[in-house]
Structure formats: structure tokens, C-alpha cells
Amino acid sequence: MAKLITIMDTTLRDGEQTQGVSFSPDEKLNLAKALLSNLRVDRIEVASARVSVGEQKGVARINAWAKEHGFGDQVEVLGFVDRHKSVDWIVEAGGSVINLLTKGSEKHCTNQLGKTLAQHVDDIKTTVAYAQQQGLSVNVYFEDWSNGYADSPEYVYGLAAALEDSGIDHIMLPDTLGVMSPAEVYDSLRDMTQRFPSHNFDFHPHNDYGLATANVMAAVKAGVTSVHCTVNCLGERAGNASLAEVAVVLKDKMDLSLNIDESHIVGVSQMVESFSGKFVASNTPILGSDVFTQTAGIHADGDVKGNLYVSRLYPERFARKRTYALGKMSGKASLQKNLEEIGVSLSVEDQRRVLDRVVQLGDSKQRITTDDLPFIIADVLESNDYQHVVLTHCDLKSEWNQQAYADIQLEIDGQSYAASGAGNGGFDAFTSAVNSILTELGMQLPELLDYKVHIPRGGQTSALTEASITWHLDGKMKTTTRGMHANQVFAAIEATLRLLNRLLHDRVQ
């Protein structure tokens, strides 16, 4: 059986030290519920003691819920070496576990506290003993352990040795400033685990060098069985180790066992995004919006022909789906995958025409989504081979509470025409200019009966707006033309040009 590694999530404590992040009591409670009951993390650290009365009430709500649902001993609160103050605060909040912050480097002990190691140990033991008398389990942080180990290892050894018989559950070793490399993590933690086999060591990494996940791998290889993470890498400065990355890497690359329910990783991440206002990048491993999207047509083709570009990081594992981007690099396979997604079947020729249009839009730096496809298909399939009218120039000017003006040039059956027009908006000014040109040809635009603008479902696109215009022909018939463009005015112009082409084609028949 694979070795079990436990995860302590500290999003609600260390993650809240992210600049600009402050969770409300309701948000903390809901995140605690999601972390423990859905994501199934082993432990959560929810706050620092003695912060405020409001924080204490929030912690009390979490503890009450946790005890009711069997998670009481999995909720932890950071406390300080202050004899009884932190302990009393946690007990009043219904807590079961204190994570005692001690000085893990001689510099911190001497310069911040003005004490010797022996004096600091006496203070720690006093607080530990009092906490245990009050029924709390005790874990101990060695703050700035990474620098302490590098600068004064004998201090670290002395602190660890002094606490061997204190009934402490976890000695938690932080790389407080995120300064360690994987090699340094392995060597130092291997030394600590072998030198003090009776201690149960945790590793608490930070990500200042972007090495947090790699450092977790090194820590586990060195013998550590519990590691600390945050959701979305929240934390001070560059943040902590990403829970998503750590959970997946330990399982896939080290064949270790975890209690994490991977199907909830993305959902909890999105909850944290919403509550924190800090959003993950689109290319963030596991979590980003683009990480299960194939962009190159050759990759989509490979998936069709035997899942050639699939790895252990398949999206269904995280309750997600693989998508195939539409753009200038799309190929037939990419289009086919998206057509399957929306349940549309097209002939080979129509697929070619739609793909040409997709590539054209992508080449103009438009962002295209699957939701755009119905618009693109309608636009292409309604297009005819004939093109009597081409818009070669269009300059629209519009100001608040002022008439709009349009200067246009049309090429009609090879002949160039120019005109200007004014109106109540850009589209009205455009049609006025068009009518000036059509007058020369003995024509006029039909009466406009209805004008509708649509955007793709959800609005998750910058590529397309569809304008659907219904016209009254000859006082009897109605016809509707559509146009697409990122700008809704130009979408309406496209719809108008489509009508003009149809009218001129009928005229010459």
C-alpha cells in the first residue's frame, strides 16, 4: 500500500495574509466546510489567536460545525508563547488544537525576544503545559526554521531536543521566506527526521523562488509525512505551496496516497477566487481555464486518432472537460470536436467554409469560443457566392447628445461610390449614406421592421456579436439578414450589406 501523506490547508490563516484578502466569518465557515467535507483535507488552520473579537466568533462557528460533523480535532488555530492568553482565546472559541509559534532561528530568539534558548524553551513549555491542561492538542511551529537551520543548526537541534518529551503532536518546520532549494530541503529534513525520530515533522513551504511544489517533493522524500498548502497558492509575498499542485504531484510523480478528493479541487479553487478577489491565471496548472484546452489543430487531430496528446492529467479527473480552441491554428479536427460539443453536423464543404471563417476571425486576434460557433455557422451558411457590394471604407463618428456621421465607400459591381450621412446613431448614419448611393442607382433600402442584437450564451467571448435585422420588402414580404462582428454597429452593417447583395443579385437576374 502506498505511503499516506497528510495535508494541512492554511488558506484561512496564512492565505489570509495575502495583500488585500480578508475573509468574512460566513466565507470562512463555508470554506472550512468545503475543505473538510468536500475536498477532504486532513487538517485546516483557520486563524491566529487574539486577532479580534469578531475573529474569535468566526472561529467559534467553525469549531461548532466541525465538532457536530466529526471534524473537531482537524481544526487548528495559530497561537503564541504568551503563557495563557492564546490558549484561553482558543478554548473560549471551542477549539481543540493550538499551533504554537516559536522561534526557529537563534537570530529571531535573540533579536526579537531578547532571550536565550533556555529562556525561550521555559516559556514554550509553560504555554504547552497550560494548553494541555485545558484539553488542547499542541503542535509547534519553528518560525524561520530554514534560516535558523542554515545559520545556527545547534540552536535548532537544542530546541527540538528540549521538546522531545513534551507531548507535542507535530513539529512544523517552515521555510518562512521561501529561500530553500529542493536539495537544501532534502538534506536538512533528512537530518532532522533521522536525528529526532520520535518527532512527527511537518513541512511548511513558501513560494518565493517558485520552488514550493518541488520542495514538498524533496521534503516527502526526506521522510516528512505531513505538508502545508493553501488553495490557489494564497499567502504572503509569492504565496504558499499550491494545494492542487502538491496533491497531484505527490500522487502522480511519487506514487503516494492522499485523502484529497480531486473532483472538488477546482470547485474549492473557484470558491476561494470568489471570496478572496484573487484569481488564478488562465494557465495555472490544474486550475486555469486554459490548461485542458488544445489549441493546435495537430493536437486535436492526434486526440481523434488515438488520444495521442492525453496524459495522466486528464480533465475528467478534476470534474472538467477537454476543450479545443478555435482560432487561426485550428484544423478540421478542432472544428469537428466543437461541432460535436454543440450537436451540429455539417457537410465536408460547409465545414471547410466554417473553418475558413474561424481562421479568419482568429487571424484578426478575435477570441472565439464554442458558444460563437452557431453564429459563425449561420453567417457562413447564409452567405452566397455572389458579392455585388463590398464596403471598402467606413468612418463613423459619434458623440454624446450629438448626431452621428458616417463617411463610406462602396464598390458595387466593380464601380466605386462614396457618400456621407448623418443620423441618430452610427448605424442610422451608415444607412443614410447608403441610401445616398442607392438613389443614384434608382434604389432605396427597404423599411427596417426589427433589429435584434445577440451575444453568445454567458458572454464569455470578445469575438462576436450577432445583429439580426428584419426588413419589409415591397410592402408585402419580410426578410431577415444577419451580420457578425465584435462591434455591434458593424454587425448591423454586415447584415445590411448582406441584404444589399441579395437585392442587387435579384435585380440582375
C-alpha positions, 0 to 999 in steps of 0.5 A: 500500500502506498505511503499516506501523506497528510495535508494541512490547508492554511488558506484561512490563516496564512492565505489570509495574509495575502495583500488585500484578502480578508475573509468574512466569518460566513466565507470562512465557515463555508470554506472550512466546510468545503475543505473538510467535507468536500475536498477532504483535507486532513487538517485546516488552520483557520486563524491566529489567536487574539486577532479580534473579537469578531475573529474569535466568533468566526472561529467559534462557528467553525469549531461548532460545525466541525465538532457536530460533523466529526471534524473537531480535532482537524481544526487548528488555530495559530497561537503564541508563547504568551503563557495563557492568553492564546490558549484561553482565546482558543478554548473560549472559541471551542477549539481543540488544537493550538499551533504554537509559534516559536522561534526557529532561528537563534537570530529571531530568539535573540533579536526579537525576544531578547532571550536565550534558548533556555529562556525561550524553551521555559516559556514554550513549555509553560504555554504547552503545559497550560494548553494541555491542561485545558484539553488542547492538542499542541503542535509547534511551529519553528518560525524561520526554521530554514534560516535558523537551520542554515545559520545556527543548526545547534540552536535548532537541534537544542530546541527540538531536543528540549521538546522531545518529551513534551507531548507535542503532536507535530513539529512544523518546520517552515521555510518562512521566506521561501529561500530553500532549494529542493536539495537544501530541503532534502538534506536538512529534513533528512537530518532532522527526521533521522536525528529526532525520530520520535518527532512527527515533522511537518513541512511548511513551504513558501513560494518565493523562488517558485520552488514550493511544489518541488520542495514538498517533493524533496521534503516527502522524500526526506521522510516528512509525512505531513505538508502545508498548502493553501488553495490557489497558492494564497499567502504572503509575498509569492504565496504558499505551496499550491494545494492542487499542485502538491496533491497531484504531484505527490500522487502522480510523480511519487506514487503516494496516497492522499485523502484529497478528493480531486473532483472538488479541487477546482470547485474549492479553487473557484470558491476561494477566487470568489471570496478572496478577489484573487484569481488564478491565471488562465494557465495555472496548472490544474486550475486555469481555464486554459490548461485542458484546452488544445489549441493546435489543430495537430493536437486535436487531430492526434486526440481523434486518432488515438488520444495521442496528446492525453496524459495522466492529467486528464480533465475528467479527473478534476470534474472538467472537460477537454476543450479545443480552441478555435482560432487561426491554428485550428484544423478540421479536427478542432472544428469537428470536436466543437461541432460535436460539443454543440450537436451540429453536423455539417457537410465536408464543404460547409465545414471547410467554409466554417473553418475558413471563417474561424481562421479568419476571425482568429487571424484578426486576434478575435477570441472565439469560443464554442458558444460563437460557433452557431453564429459563425455557422449561420453567417457562413451558411447564409452567405452566397457566392455572389458579392455585388457590394463590398464596403471598402471604407467606413468612418463613423463618428459619434458623440454624446447628445450629438448626431452621428456621421458616417463617411463610406465607400462602396464598390458595387459591381466593380464601380466605386461610390462614396457618400456621407450621412448623418443620423441618430446613431452610427448605424442610422448614419451608415444607412443614410449614406447608403441610401445616398448611393442607392438613389443614384442607382434608382434604389432605396433600402427597404423599411427596417421592421426589427433589429435584434442584437445577440451575444453568445450564451454567458458572454464569455467571448470578445469575438462576436456579436450577432445583429439580426435585422428584419426588413419589409420588402415591397410592402408585402414580404419580410426578410431577415439578414444577419451580420457578425462582428465584435462591434455591434454597429458593424454587425448591423452593417454586415447584415445590411450589406448582406441584404444589399447583395441579395437585392442587387443579385435579384435585380440582375437576374 
